[in-house]
Amino acid sequence: MPRPVNDELEELCGQLSDKKRKSEKITHKRSELESELKNLSQAIFKEVHNFPERFPWFCSAADLVHGYNQASKMMKVEHIKHAEAKDELKNVHTEKKALKSVLRLIEED
């Protein structure tokens, strides 16, 4: 037996009322979250803006990269100097051997 139209209309009105309440709660919660996000954004902006004054010892990322590049260049120079010194030492040892050989030849004569 079909339900009377009034019963169905009342049920639909009740569902609509529930949906409106849920929508209002969601809208209110969204508003609260947006407000909180705005407050946090402002706080972060203040922190970032004041960061250099509050932490003057802290280097920026660019400073760190620049420092790393400088250190890397210095290490390359030191490696080159070390290799040159090693080559020079080899040459000195070779000359020493050659001189010893010459001295032996002279002493044998």
Protein Blocks (a to p, Z undefined) as FASTA:
>chain_A
ZZdfklmmmmmmmmmmmmmmmmmmmmmmmmmmmmmmmmmmmmmmmmmmmmmmmmmmbccf
klmmmmmmmmmmmmmmmmmmmmmmmmmmmmmmmmmmmmmmmmmmmmmZZ
